[in-house]
Amino acid sequence: MGGLQKKKYESGSVTNYVSRNKARKKLSLSLADFRRLCILKGIYPHEPKHKKKVNKGSTAPRTFYLLKDIRFLLHEPIVGKFREYKIFVRKLRKAYGKAEWSGVQRMKENKPAYKLDHIIKERYPTFIDAVRDVDDALSMSFLFSTFARTGKCHVQTIQLCRRLSVEWMNYIIASRSLRKVFLSIKGIYYQAEVLGQTITWIIPYQFAHDHPTDVDYRVMATFTELYTTLLGFVNFRLYQTLNLVYPPKLDGQGEFSLKSECEEDYALESESYSEKLSALSASLARTVPLVEDEEAELDLFPAEGVRYKMVCCSFFIFLFILFFLRSEGTNSIMCCTLCRCFGGQVSWDKSLCIGSTYDETDETITHHIVDRPTIDKQYINRYYIQPQWVYDCVNGKILLPVEEYFLGVTLPPHLSPFVEESEGDYVPPEKLKLQALQRGEKPQAEDDDEEEEEDDDDDDEDDQSEDEDEANLAEMEEKRAQGKSLSVKVTPGKVKPENRMRAEQEEKAEEKRLAIMMMKKKEKYLYDKIMFGKKRHVREANKLAAKRKAHDDSNKADKKKKKKKC
Amino acid sequence: MWCGNIRRRSAGCQQRGFWPSFLEASVKNAHTISSQSPISPSPPQSEQEVDKISLLVFITFSVRSQDIRNTVGNIPMEWYKDYPHIGYDLDGKKIFKPIRNKDELDEFLDKMENPDYWRTVQDKMTGADIRLSDEQVDLVHRLQQGKFGDVNFNEYEPAIDFFSNEVMIHPVTNRPQDKRSFIPSLIEKEKVGKLVHAIKMGWIKPRRPKETTPQYYDLWAKEDPNSILGRHKMHVPAPKMKLPGHQESYNPPPEYLLSEEERLAWEQQDPEDRKLSFLPQKFACLRAVPAYSRFIHERFERCLDLYLCPRQRKMRVNVNPEDLIPKLPKPKDLQPFPTTQSLVYRGHSSLVRSISVSPSGQWLVSGSDDCTVRFWEVSTARCLKTVEVGGAVKGVAWNPNPSICLVAVSYDDTVVLLNPGLGDRLVCTATDQLISSYEEPEEVMDQSVQWAVAEGEGHEQGHRLILKHPKAVRQVTWHGKGDYLACVMPDNGSSLQVVIHQVSKRRTQNPFRKNKGLVQCVSFHPIRPYFFVATQRYVRVYNLIKQELTKKLMANCKWISSMAIHPGGDNVICGSYDCRLAWFDLDLSTKPYKVLRHHKKALRSVAYHRHYPLFASGSDDGSVIVCHGMVYNDLLQNPLIVPVKVLKGHTITHDLGVLDVTFHPTQPWVFSSGADGTVRLFT
């Protein structure tokens, strides 16, 4: 016989996990510091497979960290910096209390600072890892760059975020990697393909934020601290890959005159350069000057296949198109990104923003983007269109017909480019139209609708005749049931065509039904669940289709009424 | 001193008038300046000096009434509040206050009528009213605006900087320098010493050198594949944010906008339960799109998710639902089996609880709650005979012996053996003879069941023997030879639940001594001397010869309703009220070989076909499900069970559907009786 009695919860999965409080105690950190450390090091709680076992038999809700993770945190040099900072704050407070101003000054000069470089390197050992995880960093950075200097966070943070986001946008333009843009009610979604990674980020509309009270800005600030570091390094490397100078410099020659008159009105001397950068309208300086032009670049692609060429074409949908923006606020900036990303050239009114490249009166402008119902002075040789056209073109990867986007026209719906309909999903008719356009089919004329209407009428007639037949039959049956006084009349019977297909289908359906009866309980449960999900999916799709149909019908009715009135 | 002061004052007053008390506060500063200046202590003597004073105190007054001079000095005037006089004159006589008998009304009238009312003030010193002159009013205005009282005063006179960078030949002050300016300061020495000590001890750190490395550099210049820690393989990356759909567009297609009801429902939902976190909205143009109020919230929630949300690797099973369906032989290949409803036997007015087919397959008997037993011709659905009995018929059973024409009918506590007189007359008469040829044995046994021979009207109707039981009989069933008849009288308390009658000897025996639970149904083994008793949850198999329990089958269900034995005798099916049908293979185990849950409601009856590999089950959902149940002779091969047909026809009345099913003895036909008072034949 032997050995000591085994105690419960001393081996097995329980030894792999540690609760948050225990972890905190082990690291001897305050909760705030622990949180900061977890955010910076990317440590997250784990859900144990058998929670009750790990929780020592209790079912109380508790978050668990992997013990290995916590051990890993023990060696983190940044923990020492946290402690140093704590002591620094204590000393500083003491010095303030004693009014030792020289001491305060000295301490402030020696303020302990930490760098996150090693953490970034450790979390993302390869560059691709970092690029893959840059989504949230971008969204956060763009959000912080829109903050006003109201003390919700440090001014330096805001400036840094702004700088980094501008750098990123410049890279996107320079590398032409933007793929999709979506105007949502929350903000503008961008999707780019950088080094083979799909990266999506959202930029809020340019309005002042009313800062919510139930948001902990310290958490956000810690994340931003990490994200700015990550984004900076990623930007640096990305600029390197394109042979661009980092920090970005404007390409000095030619089109861009460094001193124009209105600049002084718009920005201070010190800020004008960064403002010009953030206008995104000029190209960037390169470490190795480019020899080829864009057109030449086009030719560079070897004729490997038609598909590849197609892709290339979709990259340059706005080639040879000169835009002039006249939309409100900084939407113009966003438009500009798009246009330039896809080969176009952009300018805007000098008074609107810094960095305009050509004038409104320029004769070569082909598209004038305006977000207003009307405009006073119109030039003949250009289209006046609403900004949605640009976005829809980018998403559709073709130049859409401009007629639907003229000023004052009710715009066609703006569809999300991120939705990829699988089989059985509801596809809005606009999407079908777009797909037809992409396939190269010509848009159907309005006459189709009328034809359709006629068809519908025919169908109705058919239905009616069927109904009549049925009614006749019913009458006959009634008469027969009443019996005696039936006018006996033999009519040649109709041969009912036996629908073999249908019979077969029915048979198959029954077979399936019977086979389902024989399923095991476990499998049946799974099967039912899957089928329930599928059915719900179908139901939702049907609902949308029905809604659309009702909407179209009511629209048609309105049109007809108007016609009649006319 | 007092007097002198007064005198001087009075003299001053004569020269420059006196201070009205309302100016006292504002002039006080000037007064103190004047008192400090070396000129003021001595009374003014020359005209020039008087001018100076007037300049200093800004104002000169002329007194209207020369007589009234206040001599009380600088004392609080409220001391004289209750007296009619203020102070004394030089002769020591009281100086009386001017008589003030103005009441509120007078005051008001004065205010209304007197144009100088606004510039009239009361002198507290004398109690007299004084009308301020224009200059005085000006002065007040200037002081109120925070200007200097004197109009001519220039406040921006050029300042002379004494302590400038220009070295003057003479010192500004003539004070000799201190000694301490020549010797080193002790305090400073102490301070420096402290600092030196602190630096020595490392308490004060020298200024940190400026960082020279740039803020950003090529961090991944040396990408080392070895630097990928084991941790990264265990890393569970956070899922990316969900991409927006069409409904999030600022100008979505119209079908994605919520209708009024949907919007209300959305608003009433808990924010956590909402499928969409926002209300889809449509804007005419991009210009009209407002800021999204929950933007910061959403970013913050994402942050929380990233660092607070427990992560777990989950294996998502991607199953094609078609693969889950078992592959079974096609029902087409398993024919024959009943497929369509071909006949309906109508006639009963209440639910038909039990049916039974004659061994020849020509006749059908049905017992109903309307207290009748009907005999039908199977092929024509004609009711040949109706026998009325004294209660709702619970069970009917045709004698399986083809040479005997007898039907056992149970109602209330009675079991009646009927001779329907159908079919071969020889058989009928033979049966009658067999019953009448019974001879009473010598020793009369004391039996719990009373046997009686039917006579009179009953006999004409076909009643032959009447067996009175102590309790209500629920089920009757024949042994395969046709001599033994088992009856079930469910009762929780007593051991007399099952009785076995021997018709030829008119004997009854109670096989069980103990109550082992509420008996649901019983059945004889078709070949061997076994007896199956189904209680609520178990089926017990007894050996009748050895008189012992051989097997106890666990049905794994709550309440068995019916049971049928395969003609081979090695397989049993049990229907239960919890929608299950359990197939037992007696050779295999005492647990079900297969449990089918194909009915939606409680099973009422199950039946095996005598020749074909078919079995059927009837349920409260109004359907009869026919299954192919092939039993192989090879002991190693398990039975094959395939549902082949769902037969529907019975309407559900009072939540009851099909009450009994039975197969035709030779054809692949199935009969079912239902709560709607019909019997149906499916062929």
Chai-1 contact restraints between the chains, C-beta under 6 A:
chainA,res_idxA,chainB,res_idxB,connection_type,confidence,min_distance_angstrom,max_distance_angstrom,comment,restraint_id
A,C38,B,Y307,contact,1.0,0.0,6.0,A-B,restraint_1
A,I39,B,Y307,contact,1.0,0.0,6.0,A-B,restraint_2
A,Y44,B,R311,contact,1.0,0.0,6.0,A-B,restraint_3
A,P45,B,P310,contact,1.0,0.0,6.0,A-B,restraint_4
A,H46,B,P310,contact,1.0,0.0,6.0,A-B,restraint_5
A,E47,B,P310,contact,1.0,0.0,6.0,A-B,restraint_6
A,E47,B,Q312,contact,1.0,0.0,6.0,A-B,restraint_7
A,T63,B,P310,contact,1.0,0.0,6.0,A-B,restraint_8
A,E109,B,R207,contact,1.0,0.0,6.0,A-B,restraint_9
A,N110,B,K205,contact,1.0,0.0,6.0,A-B,restraint_10
A,N110,B,R208,contact,1.0,0.0,6.0,A-B,restraint_11
A,K121,B,L219,contact,1.0,0.0,6.0,A-B,restraint_12
A,P125,B,S227,contact,1.0,0.0,6.0,A-B,restraint_13
A,P125,B,I228,contact,1.0,0.0,6.0,A-B,restraint_14
A,T126,B,E223,contact,1.0,0.0,6.0,A-B,restraint_15
A,F127,B,W220,contact,1.0,0.0,6.0,A-B,restraint_16
A,D135,B,K240,contact,1.0,0.0,6.0,A-B,restraint_17
A,L143,B,R299,contact,1.0,0.0,6.0,A-B,restraint_18
A,L183,B,Y250,contact,1.0,0.0,6.0,A-B,restraint_19
A,S184,B,P244,contact,1.0,0.0,6.0,A-B,restraint_20
A,S184,B,E248,contact,1.0,0.0,6.0,A-B,restraint_21
A,S184,B,S249,contact,1.0,0.0,6.0,A-B,restraint_22
A,I185,B,Y250,contact,1.0,0.0,6.0,A-B,restraint_23
A,I185,B,Q281,contact,1.0,0.0,6.0,A-B,restraint_24
A,K186,B,Y292,contact,1.0,0.0,6.0,A-B,restraint_25
A,P204,B,F295,contact,1.0,0.0,6.0,A-B,restraint_26
A,Y205,B,A291,contact,1.0,0.0,6.0,A-B,restraint_27
A,F207,B,A291,contact,1.0,0.0,6.0,A-B,restraint_28
A,P212,B,I296,contact,1.0,0.0,6.0,A-B,restraint_29
A,P212,B,H297,contact,1.0,0.0,6.0,A-B,restraint_30
A,V215,B,I296,contact,1.0,0.0,6.0,A-B,restraint_31
A,V215,B,F300,contact,1.0,0.0,6.0,A-B,restraint_32
A,V219,B,C303,contact,1.0,0.0,6.0,A-B,restraint_33
A,F223,B,C303,contact,1.0,0.0,6.0,A-B,restraint_34
A,G232,B,Y216,contact,1.0,0.0,6.0,A-B,restraint_35
A,F233,B,Y216,contact,1.0,0.0,6.0,A-B,restraint_36
A,F233,B,L219,contact,1.0,0.0,6.0,A-B,restraint_37
A,F236,B,Y216,contact,1.0,0.0,6.0,A-B,restraint_38
A,R237,B,D218,contact,1.0,0.0,6.0,A-B,restraint_39
A,E328,B,R287,contact,1.0,0.0,6.0,A-B,restraint_40
A,D371,B,C285,contact,1.0,0.0,6.0,A-B,restraint_41
A,D371,B,L286,contact,1.0,0.0,6.0,A-B,restraint_42
A,D371,B,R287,contact,1.0,0.0,6.0,A-B,restraint_43
A,P387,B,L286,contact,1.0,0.0,6.0,A-B,restraint_44
A,L411,B,N251,contact,1.0,0.0,6.0,A-B,restraint_45
A,P413,B,N251,contact,1.0,0.0,6.0,A-B,restraint_46
A,P413,B,P252,contact,1.0,0.0,6.0,A-B,restraint_47
A,P413,B,P253,contact,1.0,0.0,6.0,A-B,restraint_48
A,H414,B,S249,contact,1.0,0.0,6.0,A-B,restraint_49
A,H414,B,N251,contact,1.0,0.0,6.0,A-B,restraint_50
A,L415,B,H246,contact,1.0,0.0,6.0,A-B,restraint_51
A,S416,B,P244,contact,1.0,0.0,6.0,A-B,restraint_52
A,S416,B,G245,contact,1.0,0.0,6.0,A-B,restraint_53
A,S416,B,H246,contact,1.0,0.0,6.0,A-B,restraint_54
A,S416,B,S249,contact,1.0,0.0,6.0,A-B,restraint_55
A,F418,B,L243,contact,1.0,0.0,6.0,A-B,restraint_56
A,V419,B,G245,contact,1.0,0.0,6.0,A-B,restraint_57
A,V419,B,H246,contact,1.0,0.0,6.0,A-B,restraint_58
A,P428,B,P253,contact,1.0,0.0,6.0,A-B,restraint_59
A,L514,B,P643,contact,1.0,0.0,6.0,A-B,restraint_60
A,A515,B,I325,contact,1.0,0.0,6.0,A-B,restraint_61
A,A515,B,P326,contact,1.0,0.0,6.0,A-B,restraint_62
A,A515,B,L328,contact,1.0,0.0,6.0,A-B,restraint_63
A,M517,B,H598,contact,1.0,0.0,6.0,A-B,restraint_64
A,M517,B,P643,contact,1.0,0.0,6.0,A-B,restraint_65
A,M518,B,P326,contact,1.0,0.0,6.0,A-B,restraint_66
A,E523,B,L324,contact,1.0,0.0,6.0,A-B,restraint_67
A,Y527,B,P321,contact,1.0,0.0,6.0,A-B,restraint_68
A,Y527,B,L324,contact,1.0,0.0,6.0,A-B,restraint_69
A,I530,B,P321,contact,1.0,0.0,6.0,A-B,restraint_70
A,L544,B,E255,contact,1.0,0.0,6.0,A-B,restraint_71
A,K547,B,E255,contact,1.0,0.0,6.0,A-B,restraint_72
A,R548,B,E255,contact,1.0,0.0,6.0,A-B,restraint_73
A,H551,B,P254,contact,1.0,0.0,6.0,A-B,restraint_74
